[in-house]
Amino acid sequence: MADARLTLAAAAAAALGMLLLIALRPAPAVTQEQNQDMQQPMPAPGGMPASPGSMPGPMPGPSMPGSMMNGRGVELPQPPLITMTAVPGYGPAPLTVGFFVNTVDPEGKGFVSYVWNFGDGQVSMDPPLTFFHTYAKTGTYVATVNATTSDGRTAISYVGVTVRPSIAN
């Protein structure tokens, strides 16, 4: 009889442990989109929204083509884009490289400043979209240009340059 009581107590303890594990396990993660769906009011009878503004989807009113909306119906500014090409991208020292830049600002504010870093310790804040720089020493460099719009949005581009030892005549 004592063995039966011990077996019963062990089984009860195991069952209690399983219940605790189930009760204490973390809830599954809910994505932001699922969370928004759960917060949407249910439509009233007849299929009409419960209140104005509770309709899912884009908010009514003017917006720029291609603009982004966050989950709360607030329009977010479009990020600017900058691309850069180095010509030539490699060659013997000293190597003069032309950096050709293309910028796009979907908001139409325009770029007001540029910061160039050529990767060899030289930096510049000159605004031209085509820039030339001479690398005197052999090595591999990463050149960057960071452009800022009038409303503070930034775009950055990177390009690699390889300078080989000069060829002796």
N, CA and C of each residue as an Amber inpcrd file, in Angstrom:
protein
   507
   0.8070000  -1.1770000   0.0000000   0.0000000   0.0000000   0.0000000
   0.8610000   1.2550000   0.0000000   1.9780000   1.2230000   0.7030000
   2.8780000   2.3710000   0.7420000   3.4580000   2.6400000  -0.6390000
   3.7360000   1.5410000  -1.3780000   4.2610000   1.7080000  -2.7270000
   3.2280000   2.3840000  -3.6280000   1.9760000   2.0540000  -3.4640000
   0.9180000   2.6540000  -4.2710000   0.7900000   4.1330000  -3.9700000
   0.9280000   4.5070000  -2.6890000   0.8630000   5.9240000  -2.3100000
   2.0390000   6.6940000  -2.8940000   3.2240000   6.1020000  -2.8430000
   4.4010000   6.7600000  -3.4260000   4.2390000   6.9300000  -4.9310000
   3.7260000   5.9130000  -5.6030000   3.5130000   5.9910000  -7.0440000
   2.4890000   7.0620000  -7.3660000   1.4110000   7.1180000  -6.5920000
   0.3760000   8.1220000  -6.7990000   0.9250000   9.5280000  -6.5470000
   1.7120000   9.7020000  -5.5070000   2.3070000  11.0090000  -5.2020000
   3.2740000  11.4320000  -6.3090000   4.0610000  10.4900000  -6.8020000
   5.0000000  10.8070000  -7.8930000   4.2490000  11.1930000  -9.1470000
   3.1590000  10.4890000  -9.4480000   2.3670000  10.8080000 -10.6370000
   1.7270000  12.1900000 -10.4840000   1.2280000  12.4890000  -9.2970000
   0.6150000  13.8040000  -9.0640000   1.6500000  14.9090000  -9.1930000
   2.8490000  14.6890000  -8.6640000   3.9140000  15.6880000  -8.7640000
   4.3150000  15.9030000 -10.2210000   4.3960000  14.8180000 -10.9820000
   4.7440000  14.9400000 -12.4070000   3.6670000  15.7060000 -13.1590000
   2.4010000  15.4080000 -12.8750000   1.3020000  16.1060000 -13.5370000
   1.3120000  17.5860000 -13.1700000   1.5560000  17.8900000 -11.8960000
   1.6270000  19.2800000 -11.4560000   2.7820000  20.0050000 -12.1430000
   3.9100000  19.3230000 -12.2670000   5.0580000  19.9170000 -12.9700000
   4.7360000  20.2250000 -14.4210000   4.0340000  19.3080000 -15.0970000
   3.6440000  19.5410000 -16.4910000   2.6940000  20.7180000 -16.6000000
   1.7310000  20.8110000 -15.6740000   0.8030000  21.9360000 -15.6930000
   1.5320000  23.2560000 -15.4910000   2.5080000  23.2590000 -14.5790000
   3.2870000  24.4820000 -14.3650000   4.0790000  24.8540000 -15.6130000
   4.6660000  23.8850000 -16.2810000   5.4090000  24.1770000 -17.5070000
   4.5150000  24.7620000 -18.5750000   3.3200000  24.2050000 -18.7010000
   2.3770000  24.7160000 -19.7020000   1.9280000  26.1160000 -19.3270000
   1.6360000  26.3500000 -18.0600000   1.1360000  27.6540000 -17.6220000
   2.2090000  28.7290000 -17.6950000   3.4620000  28.3690000 -17.4860000
   4.5340000  29.3610000 -17.4290000   5.2770000  29.5480000 -18.7460000
   4.9400000  28.7920000 -19.7670000   5.6690000  28.9400000 -21.0290000
   5.3640000  30.3050000 -21.6410000   6.3350000  30.8810000 -22.3630000
   6.0980000  32.2020000 -22.9460000   5.0490000  32.1290000 -24.0490000
   4.3030000  33.1980000 -24.1720000   3.2930000  33.2840000 -25.2250000
   3.9920000  33.4120000 -26.5670000   3.3840000  32.9160000 -27.6430000
   4.0030000  33.0600000 -28.9540000   4.1110000  34.5320000 -29.3210000
   5.1420000  34.8660000 -30.0960000   5.3770000  36.2490000 -30.5110000
   4.2700000  36.6970000 -31.4580000   3.8710000  37.9390000 -31.3230000
   2.8600000  38.5270000 -32.1850000   3.5490000  39.6010000 -32.9990000
   3.4180000  39.5260000 -34.3180000   4.0330000  40.5400000 -35.1650000
   3.2770000  41.8460000 -35.0370000   3.9240000  42.9290000 -35.4600000
   3.2870000  44.2400000 -35.3850000   2.0220000  44.2550000 -36.2360000
   2.0600000  43.5960000 -37.3940000   0.8950000  43.5620000 -38.2660000
  -0.2620000  42.8200000 -37.5950000   0.0450000  41.6740000 -36.9390000
  -1.0020000  40.9320000 -36.2400000  -1.5720000  41.7610000 -35.0920000
  -0.7040000  42.4990000 -34.3940000  -1.1380000  43.3370000 -33.2900000
  -2.0940000  44.4160000 -33.7890000  -1.7900000  45.0210000 -34.9510000
  -2.6700000  46.0410000 -35.5140000  -4.0120000  45.4270000 -35.8920000
  -3.9660000  44.2120000 -36.4790000  -5.2150000  43.5580000 -36.8580000
  -6.0830000  43.3170000 -35.6380000  -5.4780000  42.9490000 -34.5010000
  -6.2410000  42.6830000 -33.2950000  -6.8410000  43.9560000 -32.7230000
  -6.2250000  45.1210000 -33.0050000  -6.7090000  46.3730000 -32.4580000
  -7.7910000  47.0050000 -33.3210000  -8.0040000  46.4990000 -34.5400000
  -9.0290000  47.0550000 -35.4160000 -10.4020000  46.7180000 -34.8560000
 -11.3230000  47.6990000 -34.7770000 -12.6660000  47.3970000 -34.2820000
 -13.4080000  46.5030000 -35.2770000 -14.2950000  45.6980000 -34.7560000
 -15.1040000  44.8160000 -35.5920000 -16.1570000  45.6570000 -36.2920000
 -16.4910000  45.3000000 -37.5300000 -17.5330000  46.0660000 -38.2230000
 -18.8810000  45.8970000 -37.5310000 -19.6720000  46.9660000 -37.6010000
 -21.0200000  46.9390000 -37.0300000 -21.9030000  46.0800000 -37.9260000
 -23.0550000  45.6720000 -37.4250000 -23.9760000  44.9030000 -38.2730000
 -24.2700000  45.6750000 -39.5460000 -24.3560000  44.9720000 -40.6520000
 -24.5870000  45.6220000 -41.9350000 -23.2910000  45.8300000 -42.6980000
 -22.1430000  45.5000000 -42.0860000 -20.8680000  45.5640000 -42.7910000
 -20.2000000  46.9270000 -42.7720000 -20.7880000  47.9300000 -42.1530000
 -20.1690000  49.2490000 -42.1160000 -19.1620000  49.3030000 -40.9760000
 -18.1070000  50.1060000 -41.1020000 -17.1380000  50.2160000 -40.0120000
 -17.7980000  50.7520000 -38.7480000 -17.2480000  50.3630000 -37.6130000
 -17.7970000  50.7680000 -36.3220000 -17.6990000  52.2700000 -36.1200000
 -16.6530000  52.8850000 -36.6390000 -16.5020000  54.3270000 -36.4860000
 -15.7000000  54.8640000 -37.6480000 -15.8220000  56.1610000 -37.9670000
 -15.0150000  56.7110000 -39.0460000 -13.5390000  56.5850000 -38.6980000
 -12.7450000  56.3070000 -39.6700000 -11.3110000  56.1690000 -39.4470000
 -10.9020000  54.7970000 -38.9750000 -11.8550000  53.8920000 -38.7710000
 -11.4940000  52.5590000 -38.3200000 -11.3080000  51.6060000 -39.4870000
 -11.4250000  52.1190000 -40.7020000 -11.2630000  51.2670000 -41.8690000
  -9.7890000  50.9270000 -42.0490000  -9.4730000  49.6600000 -42.2830000
  -8.0910000  49.3230000 -42.5680000  -7.7030000  49.8650000 -43.9300000
  -6.3910000  50.0270000 -44.1480000  -5.9080000  50.4970000 -45.4450000
  -5.3850000  51.9050000 -45.3510000  -5.0710000  52.5020000 -46.5000000
  -4.4620000  53.8310000 -46.4890000  -5.4270000  54.8900000 -45.9870000
  -4.8720000  55.8890000 -45.3720000  -5.6730000  56.9850000 -44.8620000
  -6.1080000  57.8640000 -46.0260000  -7.3360000  58.3800000 -45.9850000
  -7.7620000  59.2770000 -47.0480000  -7.0150000  60.5930000 -46.9600000
  -6.9150000  61.2730000 -48.0750000  -6.2680000  62.5740000 -48.0970000
  -5.0760000  62.5730000 -49.0260000  -4.4850000  63.7400000 -49.2220000
  -3.3870000  63.8460000 -50.1800000  -2.1320000  63.1580000 -49.6550000
  -1.4140000  62.5440000 -50.5520000  -0.1080000  61.9960000 -50.2330000
   0.7110000  62.0000000 -51.5020000   2.0150000  62.0140000 -51.3270000
   2.9100000  62.0460000 -52.4780000   2.9220000  60.6770000 -53.1350000
   3.0500000  60.6220000 -54.4600000   3.1510000  59.3250000 -55.1060000
   4.3660000  58.5780000 -54.5710000   4.1780000  57.3210000 -54.2450000
   5.2920000  56.5140000 -53.7420000   5.6220000  56.7680000 -52.2910000
   4.8090000  57.5680000 -51.5840000   5.1130000  57.8380000 -50.1810000
   4.8280000  56.6010000 -49.3520000   5.4390000  56.5530000 -48.1760000
   5.2560000  55.4190000 -47.2850000   4.4070000  55.8630000 -46.1050000
   3.5900000  54.9220000 -45.5950000   2.7870000  55.1960000 -44.4180000
   3.2380000  54.2400000 -43.3260000   3.3360000  54.7540000 -42.0910000
   3.6390000  53.8290000 -41.0060000   2.3260000  53.2090000 -40.5400000
   2.3760000  52.3590000 -39.5600000   1.1990000  51.6450000 -39.0960000
   0.1470000  52.5280000 -38.4510000   0.4660000  53.7560000 -38.1600000
  -0.4740000  54.6680000 -37.5030000  -1.0600000  55.6830000 -38.4760000
  -0.8150000  55.5320000 -39.7900000  -1.3670000  56.4520000 -40.7720000
  -0.5710000  57.7340000 -40.9180000   0.6630000  57.7560000 -40.4340000
   1.5020000  58.9390000 -40.5590000   2.4200000  58.7420000 -41.7640000
   2.4660000  59.7410000 -42.6280000   3.2870000  59.6480000 -43.8260000
   4.7550000  59.8190000 -43.4700000   5.5950000  58.9040000 -43.9510000
   7.0290000  58.9450000 -43.7050000   7.7360000  59.4830000 -44.9380000
   8.8020000  60.2640000 -44.7570000   9.5250000  60.7600000 -45.9280000
  10.2690000  59.6280000 -46.6300000  10.3650000  59.7410000 -47.9460000
  11.1000000  58.7600000 -48.7430000  12.5960000  59.0030000 -48.5750000
  13.3910000  57.9380000 -48.4350000  14.8330000  58.1160000 -48.2850000
  15.4730000  58.5220000 -49.6100000  16.4900000  59.3770000 -49.5550000
  17.2100000  59.7230000 -50.7800000  18.1400000  58.5710000 -51.1710000
  18.6370000  58.6260000 -52.3920000  19.5150000  57.5810000 -52.9040000
  20.7120000  58.2320000 -53.5770000  21.8900000  57.6550000 -53.3640000
  23.0840000  58.1290000 -54.0380000  23.8860000  56.9040000 -54.4890000
  24.3790000  56.9510000 -55.7130000  25.2580000  55.8990000 -56.2240000
  26.5410000  56.5470000 -56.7070000  27.6450000  55.8000000 -56.6120000
  28.9500000  56.3460000 -56.9930000  29.7140000  55.2850000 -57.7810000
  30.4100000  55.7460000 -58.8150000  31.2600000  54.8850000 -59.6340000
  32.6550000  55.4860000 -59.6630000  33.6810000  54.6220000 -59.5460000
  35.0730000  55.0720000 -59.6340000  35.6420000  54.6300000 -60.9790000
  36.2240000  55.5910000 -61.7310000  36.8120000  55.2820000 -63.0350000
  38.1940000  55.9030000 -63.1140000  39.2640000  55.1280000 -63.2760000
  39.3050000  53.6720000 -63.2210000  39.2540000  53.2050000 -61.7690000
  38.8130000  51.9910000 -61.5570000  38.7140000  51.4380000 -60.2100000
  40.0130000  50.8350000 -59.7210000  40.9900000  50.6820000 -60.6430000
  42.2930000  50.1410000 -60.2490000  43.3320000  50.6020000 -61.2670000
  44.5930000  50.5630000 -60.8390000  45.6930000  50.9470000 -61.7200000
  46.9440000  51.2190000 -60.9110000  48.0520000  51.5590000 -61.6230000
  49.3280000  51.7900000 -60.9380000  49.3690000  53.1690000 -60.2630000
  50.1820000  53.2620000 -59.1970000  50.3610000  54.5360000 -58.4800000
  51.2780000  55.4430000 -59.2890000  51.0960000  56.7260000 -59.2260000
  49.9480000  57.4530000 -58.6640000  48.7310000  57.2790000 -59.5730000
  47.5810000  57.1050000 -58.9760000  46.3570000  56.8370000 -59.7320000
  45.3420000  57.9420000 -59.4900000  44.9670000  58.6200000 -60.5790000
  43.9180000  59.6380000 -60.4980000  42.6080000  58.9730000 -60.8710000
  41.6420000  59.0690000 -59.9530000  40.3470000  58.4000000 -60.1100000
  39.2540000  59.4570000 -60.1940000  38.3640000  59.2580000 -61.1400000
  37.1760000  60.1100000 -61.2340000  36.0220000  59.4250000 -60.5310000
  35.3640000  60.1400000 -59.6460000  34.2090000  59.6130000 -58.9280000
  32.9570000  60.2750000 -59.5100000  32.0940000  59.4590000 -60.0730000
  30.8810000  59.9450000 -60.7090000  29.6970000  59.5490000 -59.8340000
  28.8840000  60.5420000 -59.4810000  27.8070000  60.3530000 -58.5150000
  26.4670000  60.6540000 -59.1710000  25.4850000  59.8450000 -58.8420000
  24.1130000  60.0820000 -59.2660000  23.2470000  60.1240000 -58.0070000
  22.4460000  61.1900000 -57.8590000  21.5930000  61.3300000 -56.6730000
  20.1260000  61.3770000 -57.0830000  19.2720000  60.8520000 -56.2060000
  17.8250000  60.9010000 -56.4080000  17.1930000  61.2720000 -55.0720000
  16.3650000  62.3140000 -55.0970000  15.6050000  62.6930000 -53.9030000
  14.1240000  62.6430000 -54.2460000  13.4260000  61.5640000 -53.8750000
  12.0160000  61.4420000 -54.2210000  11.1320000  62.5240000 -53.5990000
  11.5940000  63.1500000 -52.5400000  10.8180000  64.2200000 -51.9020000
  11.0170000  65.5520000 -52.6240000  12.0470000  65.6650000 -53.4800000
  12.2840000  66.8870000 -54.2470000  12.8740000  68.0380000 -53.4510000
  13.4280000  67.7940000 -52.2760000  13.9890000  68.8620000 -51.4420000
  15.3580000  69.3060000 -51.9460000  16.1220000  68.3930000 -52.5290000
  17.4480000  68.7220000 -53.0450000  18.5460000  68.4750000 -52.0230000
  19.7320000  68.2100000 -52.5240000  20.8920000  67.9460000 -51.6750000
  21.6290000  69.2530000 -51.4050000  22.0310000  69.4500000 -50.1470000
  22.6960000  70.7000000 -49.7720000  24.1340000  70.5010000 -49.3240000
  24.5260000  69.2750000 -48.9850000  25.9210000  69.0800000 -48.5830000
  26.3970000  67.6800000 -48.9550000  27.7010000  67.6040000 -49.2030000
  28.3610000  66.3420000 -49.5380000  29.6050000  66.2280000 -48.6700000
  29.8780000  65.0300000 -48.1860000  31.1190000  64.7700000 -47.4520000
  31.7840000  63.5850000 -48.1430000  32.9810000  63.8250000 -48.6770000
  33.7520000  62.8100000 -49.3740000  34.8350000  62.2870000 -48.4370000
  35.0360000  60.9750000 -48.4080000  36.1480000  60.3650000 -47.6900000
  36.7760000  59.3780000 -48.6630000  38.0270000  59.6120000 -49.0320000
  38.6710000  58.8200000 -50.0800000  39.3680000  57.5730000 -49.5480000
  39.3730000  57.3740000 -48.2430000  39.9350000  56.1710000 -47.6660000
  41.4300000  56.2100000 -47.4480000  42.0690000  57.2870000 -47.8950000
  43.5230000  57.4170000 -47.7140000  43.8680000  58.5480000 -46.7530000
  42.9060000  58.9740000 -45.9560000  43.1290000  60.0620000 -45.0110000
  42.6820000  61.4120000 -45.5370000  42.3250000  61.4850000 -46.8000000
  41.8710000  62.7390000 -47.4040000  40.3470000  62.8020000 -47.3870000
  39.8160000  63.9540000 -46.9650000  38.3750000  64.1850000 -46.9640000
  38.0880000  65.5110000 -47.6380000  36.8660000  65.6830000 -48.1010000
  36.4750000  66.9170000 -48.7590000  34.9920000  67.1470000 -48.5270000
  34.5900000  68.3970000 -48.5630000  33.1710000  68.7480000 -48.4560000
  32.7100000  69.4840000 -49.7050000  33.4550000  69.3320000 -50.8000000
  33.0920000  69.9900000 -52.0570000  31.8120000  69.3850000 -52.6200000
  30.9540000  70.2140000 -53.2270000  29.6580000  69.7230000 -53.6830000
  29.5790000  69.1290000 -55.0850000  30.6220000  69.1180000 -55.9010000
  30.3820000  68.6370000 -57.2650000  29.9810000  67.1560000 -57.2920000
  29.2160000  66.8040000 -58.3090000  28.7800000  65.4220000 -58.4490000
  29.8090000  64.5720000 -59.1900000  30.8250000  65.2070000 -59.7560000
  31.9530000  64.4980000 -60.3510000  33.1930000  65.0230000 -59.6640000
  33.9720000  64.1180000 -59.1240000  35.1110000  64.5360000 -58.3140000
  36.3180000  63.7010000 -58.7100000  37.5070000  64.3070000 -58.7560000
  38.7390000  63.5900000 -59.0730000  39.6610000  63.6170000 -57.8640000
  40.3060000  62.4730000 -57.6160000  41.2280000  62.3500000 -56.4880000
  42.3960000  61.4860000 -56.9230000  43.6100000  61.8640000 -56.4790000
  44.8080000  61.1040000 -56.8250000  45.2970000  60.3320000 -55.6140000
  45.4530000  59.0230000 -55.7980000  46.0070000  58.1380000 -54.7760000
  47.5000000  57.9950000 -55.0620000  48.3320000  58.3970000 -54.0990000
  49.7810000  58.3770000 -54.2910000  50.4060000  57.0410000 -53.9170000
  49.8390000  56.3370000 -52.9660000  50.4460000  55.1010000 -52.4580000
  49.6480000  53.8820000 -52.8920000  50.3540000  52.7520000 -52.9930000
  49.6720000  51.4950000 -53.3260000  48.8050000  51.0700000 -52.1480000
  47.7480000  50.3460000 -52.4780000  46.8510000  49.8500000 -51.4350000
  45.4340000  49.7080000 -51.9620000  44.5740000  49.2220000 -51.1050000
  43.1520000  49.0880000 -51.4210000  42.4000000  50.0660000 -50.5340000
  41.5460000  50.8660000 -51.1470000  40.8530000  51.9470000 -50.4420000
  39.3410000  51.8110000 -50.6410000  38.5910000  52.2830000 -49.6630000
  37.1330000  52.3870000 -49.7860000  36.8040000  53.8700000 -49.7280000
  36.2730000  54.3780000 -50.8340000  35.8710000  55.7800000 -50.8980000
  34.3770000  55.8700000 -50.5950000  33.9870000  56.8970000 -49.8560000
  32.5740000  57.0970000 -49.5280000  32.1650000  58.5280000 -49.8310000
  30.9130000  58.6960000 -50.1490000  30.3270000  60.0310000 -50.2400000
  29.0040000  59.9710000 -49.4880000  28.7830000  60.9790000 -48.6400000
  27.5800000  61.0770000 -47.8380000  26.9000000  62.3850000 -48.2350000
  25.6780000  62.2960000 -48.7440000  24.9310000  63.4790000 -49.1760000
  23.7550000  63.7100000 -48.2420000  23.4830000  64.9770000 -47.9370000
  22.3930000  65.3460000 -47.0250000  21.4330000  66.2820000 -47.7400000
  20.1330000  66.0330000 -47.5760000  19.1120000  66.8850000 -48.1840000
  18.8330000  68.0920000 -47.2860000  18.0850000  69.0430000 -47.8060000
  17.7890000  70.2600000 -47.0430000  16.9510000  69.9810000 -45.7980000
  16.2190000  68.8630000 -45.7730000  15.4290000  68.5330000 -44.5900000
  16.1070000  67.4840000 -43.6990000  17.4160000  67.2140000 -43.9300000
  18.1990000  66.3880000 -43.0240000  18.2730000  64.9030000 -43.3360000
  17.6410000  64.4340000 -44.3970000  17.7640000  63.0240000 -44.7570000
  19.1190000  62.7970000 -45.4150000  19.7090000  61.6240000 -45.2030000
  21.0430000  61.3580000 -45.7440000  21.0570000  60.0880000 -46.5800000
  22.0110000  60.0610000 -47.5070000  22.2710000  58.8820000 -48.3300000
  23.7780000  58.7220000 -48.4120000  24.2430000  57.4730000 -48.4740000
  25.6750000  57.2210000 -48.5230000  25.9580000  56.1530000 -49.5760000
  27.1180000  56.2930000 -50.2330000  27.5390000  55.3180000 -51.2310000
  29.0140000  54.9960000 -51.0200000  29.3840000  53.7550000 -51.3350000
  30.7520000  53.2640000 -51.1650000  31.2520000  52.7180000 -52.4910000
  32.5680000  52.8340000 -52.7170000  33.1920000  52.2030000 -53.8850000
  34.6390000  51.8690000 -53.5270000  35.1130000  50.7490000 -54.0380000
  36.4880000  50.3360000 -53.7680000  37.4370000  50.7790000 -54.8710000
  38.6740000  51.0920000 -54.4740000  39.7310000  51.4900000 -55.4100000
  40.9910000  50.7080000 -55.0360000  41.6460000  50.1040000 -56.0490000
  42.8880000  49.3720000 -55.8040000  44.0150000  50.0430000 -56.5640000
  45.0650000  50.4140000 -55.8240000  46.2300000  51.0730000 -56.4300000
  47.3900000  50.0860000 -56.3460000  47.9190000  49.7210000 -57.5250000
  49.0420000  48.7790000 -57.6190000  50.3620000  49.5440000 -57.6090000
  51.4560000  48.8330000 -57.3870000  52.7670000  49.4810000 -57.4890000
  52.9580000  50.0340000 -58.8990000  53.6900000  51.1570000 -58.9960000
  53.9070000  51.7750000 -60.3120000  54.7900000  50.8820000 -61.1710000
  54.6250000  51.0170000 -62.4550000  55.3940000  50.2370000 -63.4110000
  56.6620000  51.0230000 -63.7470000  57.8260000  50.3710000 -63.5610000
  59.1090000  51.0520000 -63.8490000  59.3250000  51.0720000 -65.3540000
  59.8470000  52.1970000 -65.8710000  60.1500000  52.3160000 -67.3110000
  61.4550000  51.7020000 -67.6470000
